[in-house]
Amino acid sequence: MSQERLDALNALLAQDPNNSFVRYGLAQTLLSAGQLEQAAAAFQELIQRHPNYSAAYFHGGQTLEKLGRLEEARRIYEEGVVVCGRNGDLHTKSEIQGALDLLP
């Protein structure tokens, strides 16, 4: 991850803290850089600010799985299934359900 990219995303968030696209980009950038704790926190913040942002549940859950926080991942996935069902996002719902079904 380039520090410049991270700085740019944080600058954009400072201008508009409710920009869901930028917040998702920050979480994904942190995830790609292997900064799992920070990525998990960023996905959680995205879900809190934008509870209908379907992809945040899938990627947030996967991040928590990588951290070994399986019960938290399960909770995020379960919430995501409900949100996606309510929003009619059947593709993401099926991805989240698949991830949920694979949890031990």
N, C-alpha and C positions, 0 to 999 in steps of 0.2 A: 504494500500500500504506500502510495506516495503521501508524504506529509502535506504536500501542496493540495492534494485532493481532499484530504481530511480537513485542512484549514478552510478550503473553499466551501465545503458542505456545512461546516460549523458557522461560517460567516453568513451563509444563506439562511441557516436556522435562526441566527441572531436577528436577522431582518424580518423573518416570518416563522416564528416557532410552531405555527400550526400547518406548515406545508408538509403534507403527508408524503409526497413524492420525494422530497429532499430527506425527510426523516428515514424513509425506507432505504434510500441510497446510502445514508450514513450507516445504517445497521448492516446492509449488505457489504459495504466497504470494510467495516470492522470484522465481519465474518470472514471475508476473503483474506484478510490479513492475519487471521488466526487469533484475533483478540476476542475470544469467545465470551468472557464475562461482560466486556463492554458492549458486544453485539447483543447479548441476551438483554441487557438493560435497555439498549436502544429499541429493540423489538417490543419490549414491555411498555416503554414510553409511547411508542407508536400505537399500540393497542389501547392504552389508556386514553390517548388523545383522539384516536380514530377507531372506535371499536368495530366498525364495519369494514376495515381494511383486511380483507380475507387472507392475502398472502402473508401477512405478518404472523398469523397463527401457525401456518405451516413452517415457515422459516424460523420463527421463534421457537417452536417446538423442537425442530431439528437441532437448533443451537443448544437448547437445554439438554437434549439427548447426548450431544457430544461432550457436555460438561458432566454427564452422569447423573443429572438431576431428573430422573425418570418420572417421578410423581408430578413434578411441576410441568414437565412436557405433556404428560397425560392430561392434566387440567387444561393446558392451553389448547391441545388438540380437541378436547371435548367441547370447549367454548367455541372453537373454530368451526366445528361441525354444525353447531347450532346457528352461528352467525351466517355461515354460507348457505344453510338451508333457508334461513329467513330472507337472505338477499337473492336467492335463486342462482347462486354461483355453484353449479353442480360439479364443474370440473375440479375446482379447488376443494370442494367438499369431499370428492372421491379421493383426492390426494391425501388430504388430512386423515380421512377414515382409514386409508391404507397404512399410513404411518402409525396411527393409533392401534390398528390391528396387529402390527409387528412388535409393539412394546411387550416386554416380558411381563 
